[in-house]
């Protein structure tokens, strides 16, 4: 309350100064410049007071670590749900969160984990932006193949993106609509992904999603060649771990 009274008194003083300066200046351009400077000063004061009031709110008092947990909770799982809706619409969540105030914006841009979940169907410039903001943090990629577009083209585009992310790819989820194309095309796409060097991969999920039912994991989506590669990779990793140092 005291701060608000101080703001009102300061604004009244600025208003009085504006009137005095305008009345004492005969040149219109000079008067306009003085008025603009005073208005800028009033805006700066209002912004500073508003920021101080925000800090005093319950949310504003939260430590940075707690705020970052809230940020992560808001966007957690967004990319892995509701296949039938427009995926790009979810991008507003990140913008709405970090642009609430200057403090949140600074925290959001510095928090690498917040930008580590990427939908490969987003525009390329958005993906590149997330890759930059995620720094060296492990990545989780999501890919949904719908009825639109050519799977051959999709293989080429998405494979290039996964190759770019391969050194820090921690999770990869691929969802496929059974009405769009042949299962052979999906097998080839999965084979392409598994043939890459993925040193930190911890989770790999391939899901077939019927249009009229909920998502179901279909084991036949994974081709024999893919199963062999996964098995051999697991055996090789186990052998390295078991080898005496």
C-alpha positions as CSV (number, residue, x, y, z in Angstrom):
1,X,0.0,0.0,0.0
2,X,2.8,2.4,0.9
3,X,4.5,1.7,-2.5
4,X,1.3,2.4,-4.3
5,X,0.9,5.7,-2.5
6,X,4.5,6.6,-3.4
7,X,3.8,5.8,-7.1
8,X,0.8,8.0,-7.1
9,X,2.7,10.9,-5.5
10,X,5.5,10.5,-8.0
11,X,3.2,10.4,-10.9
12,X,1.4,13.5,-9.7
13,X,4.7,15.3,-9.4
14,X,5.7,14.3,-12.9
15,X,2.3,15.5,-14.1
16,X,2.9,18.9,-12.5
17,X,6.4,19.1,-14.0
18,X,5.0,18.3,-17.4
19,X,2.4,21.1,-17.2
20,X,5.0,23.6,-16.0
21,X,7.5,22.7,-18.7
22,X,4.9,22.7,-21.4
23,X,3.5,26.1,-20.3
24,X,7.0,27.6,-20.3
25,X,8.0,26.4,-23.7
26,X,6.7,28.2,-26.8
27,X,8.3,25.8,-29.3
28,X,5.9,22.9,-30.1
29,X,8.7,20.5,-31.0
30,X,10.6,21.2,-27.8
31,X,7.5,20.8,-25.7
32,X,6.8,17.5,-27.4
33,X,10.3,16.2,-26.6
34,X,10.0,17.3,-23.0
35,X,6.6,15.5,-22.7
36,X,8.0,12.4,-24.3
37,X,11.0,12.3,-21.8
38,X,8.6,12.8,-18.9
39,X,6.3,10.0,-20.1
40,X,9.3,7.6,-20.4
41,X,10.4,8.5,-16.9
42,X,6.9,7.8,-15.6
43,X,6.8,4.4,-17.4
44,X,10.1,3.4,-15.9
45,X,9.0,4.2,-12.4
46,X,5.7,2.3,-12.9
47,X,7.6,-0.7,-14.2
48,X,10.1,-0.7,-11.3
49,X,7.3,-0.5,-8.7
50,X,5.3,-3.3,-10.5
51,X,8.3,-5.5,-10.5
52,X,8.9,-5.0,-6.8
53,X,5.2,-5.7,-6.1
54,X,5.5,-9.0,-8.1
55,X,8.5,-10.0,-6.0
56,X,6.4,-9.7,-2.8
57,X,3.6,-12.0,-4.1
58,X,3.6,-15.7,-2.9
59,X,4.8,-16.8,-6.4
60,X,7.5,-14.1,-6.5
61,X,8.9,-15.3,-3.2
62,X,9.5,-18.9,-4.5
63,X,13.2,-19.7,-4.9
64,X,14.5,-20.2,-8.4
65,X,14.8,-24.0,-8.0
66,X,11.1,-24.3,-7.1
67,X,10.0,-22.0,-10.0
68,X,12.0,-24.2,-12.4
69,X,10.1,-27.3,-11.1
70,X,6.9,-25.4,-11.8
71,X,8.0,-24.6,-15.3
72,X,8.9,-28.3,-16.0
73,X,5.6,-29.4,-14.6
74,X,3.6,-27.1,-16.9
75,X,5.2,-28.5,-20.1
76,X,5.8,-32.1,-18.9
77,X,4.2,-34.7,-21.1
78,X,2.7,-32.1,-23.5
79,X,4.4,-33.7,-26.5
80,X,3.4,-37.2,-25.7
81,X,-0.4,-36.8,-25.4
82,X,-3.4,-36.3,-27.6
83,X,-2.2,-37.3,-31.1
84,X,-5.3,-35.9,-32.9
85,X,-4.9,-32.3,-31.9
86,X,-2.7,-29.7,-33.5
87,X,0.8,-30.3,-32.0
88,X,2.2,-26.9,-32.8
89,X,-0.5,-25.2,-30.6
90,X,1.3,-26.5,-27.6
91,X,4.2,-24.1,-28.2
92,X,2.3,-21.3,-26.6
93,X,2.9,-23.0,-23.2
94,X,6.6,-22.2,-23.2
95,X,6.0,-18.6,-24.3
96,X,3.2,-18.0,-21.8
97,X,5.4,-19.3,-18.9
98,X,8.7,-17.5,-19.5
99,X,7.3,-14.2,-20.6
100,X,5.3,-13.6,-17.4
101,X,8.0,-11.3,-16.1
102,X,11.6,-10.4,-16.5
103,X,12.8,-12.8,-13.8
104,X,10.8,-15.7,-15.2
105,X,12.1,-15.0,-18.7
106,X,15.7,-15.0,-17.6
107,X,15.2,-18.2,-15.6
108,X,13.4,-19.9,-18.5
109,X,16.1,-19.2,-21.0
110,X,18.8,-20.4,-18.7
111,X,17.1,-23.6,-17.7
112,X,18.3,-26.2,-20.3
113,X,15.9,-29.0,-19.3
114,X,12.9,-26.8,-20.2
115,X,13.9,-26.9,-23.9
116,X,15.0,-30.6,-24.1
117,X,11.7,-32.1,-25.3
118,X,11.2,-31.5,-29.0
119,X,8.5,-32.5,-31.5
120,X,10.1,-33.3,-34.8
121,X,7.0,-32.1,-36.7
122,X,7.5,-28.5,-35.5
123,X,8.8,-25.9,-37.9
124,X,12.6,-26.3,-38.5
125,X,13.3,-22.8,-37.1
126,X,11.5,-23.8,-33.8
127,X,13.5,-27.0,-33.5
128,X,16.8,-25.2,-34.1
129,X,15.8,-22.6,-31.4
130,X,15.0,-25.4,-28.9
131,X,18.3,-27.1,-29.7
132,X,20.2,-23.9,-29.0
133,X,18.4,-23.2,-25.7
134,X,18.7,-26.8,-24.5
135,X,22.5,-26.5,-24.5
136,X,24.2,-29.8,-23.8
137,X,21.2,-31.3,-21.9
138,X,20.0,-34.8,-23.0
139,X,17.1,-34.6,-25.5
140,X,13.8,-36.4,-25.8
141,X,12.4,-36.4,-29.3
142,X,8.8,-37.2,-30.3
143,X,7.7,-38.0,-33.9
144,X,4.1,-38.6,-35.0
145,X,3.5,-39.8,-38.5
146,X,0.0,-39.0,-39.8
147,X,-1.7,-39.7,-43.1
148,X,-0.4,-36.6,-44.7
149,X,2.9,-36.5,-46.6
150,X,5.2,-39.1,-48.1
151,X,6.9,-41.5,-45.7
152,X,9.9,-41.6,-48.0
153,X,10.2,-37.8,-47.6
154,X,9.6,-38.1,-43.8
155,X,12.4,-40.6,-43.5
156,X,14.8,-38.3,-45.1
157,X,13.8,-35.2,-43.2
158,X,13.4,-36.7,-39.7
159,X,16.5,-38.9,-40.0
160,X,18.6,-35.8,-40.6
161,X,17.2,-34.2,-37.5
162,X,17.8,-37.3,-35.4
163,X,21.4,-37.5,-36.7
164,X,21.9,-33.9,-35.6
165,X,20.7,-34.8,-32.1
166,X,22.2,-38.3,-31.8
167,X,25.1,-37.5,-29.5
168,X,22.7,-36.4,-26.7
169,X,19.6,-38.2,-27.6
170,X,18.2,-39.8,-24.4
171,X,14.7,-40.7,-25.5
172,X,12.9,-41.3,-28.8
173,X,9.1,-41.9,-29.2
174,X,7.6,-42.7,-32.6
175,X,3.9,-42.8,-33.1
176,X,2.3,-44.1,-36.3
177,X,-1.3,-44.1,-37.6
178,X,-2.2,-47.6,-39.1
179,X,-4.2,-45.9,-41.9
180,X,-1.2,-44.0,-43.2
181,X,1.0,-46.0,-45.5
182,X,2.4,-49.5,-45.1
183,X,4.1,-51.1,-42.1
184,X,7.1,-51.8,-44.2
185,X,7.8,-48.1,-44.4
186,X,7.6,-47.8,-40.6
187,X,10.0,-50.7,-40.2
188,X,12.5,-49.0,-42.5
189,X,12.2,-45.8,-40.6
190,X,12.8,-47.6,-37.3
191,X,15.8,-49.4,-38.8
192,X,17.3,-46.1,-39.9
193,X,17.1,-44.7,-36.4
194,X,18.5,-47.8,-34.7
195,X,21.4,-47.9,-37.1
196,X,22.7,-44.6,-35.7
197,X,25.2,-44.2,-32.9
198,X,23.2,-43.2,-29.9
199,X,25.6,-43.2,-27.0
200,X,23.2,-41.9,-24.3
201,X,19.9,-43.4,-25.5
202,X,17.8,-44.7,-22.5
203,X,14.3,-45.0,-24.0
204,X,13.1,-46.0,-27.4
205,X,9.4,-46.4,-28.0
206,X,7.5,-47.3,-31.2
207,X,3.7,-47.1,-31.0
208,X,0.9,-47.8,-33.5
209,X,-2.1,-45.7,-32.8
210,X,-5.5,-46.9,-34.3
211,X,-7.8,-44.0,-35.2
212,X,-10.8,-45.2,-33.2
213,X,-9.0,-46.6,-30.2
214,X,-6.5,-45.5,-27.6
215,X,-2.7,-45.9,-28.3
216,X,-1.5,-49.5,-28.2
217,X,2.1,-50.7,-28.5
218,X,2.4,-53.2,-31.4
219,X,5.5,-55.4,-31.3
220,X,5.3,-56.3,-35.0
221,X,6.2,-52.7,-35.8
222,X,9.7,-53.5,-34.8
223,X,11.3,-55.5,-37.7
224,X,13.5,-58.5,-37.1
225,X,16.5,-56.5,-38.2
226,X,15.7,-53.9,-35.6
227,X,15.3,-56.6,-32.9
228,X,18.6,-58.1,-33.7
229,X,20.4,-54.7,-33.6
230,X,18.8,-53.9,-30.2
231,X,19.8,-57.4,-28.9
232,X,23.4,-57.1,-30.1
233,X,23.7,-53.6,-28.8
234,X,22.5,-54.8,-25.4
235,X,24.9,-57.8,-25.4
236,X,27.8,-55.5,-26.4
237,X,27.0,-53.0,-23.6
238,X,26.7,-55.9,-21.1
239,X,30.1,-57.3,-22.2
240,X,31.8,-54.0,-21.8
241,X,30.4,-53.5,-18.3
242,X,31.4,-57.1,-17.3
243,X,34.9,-56.8,-18.6
244,X,37.4,-56.3,-15.7
245,X,39.3,-53.0,-15.7
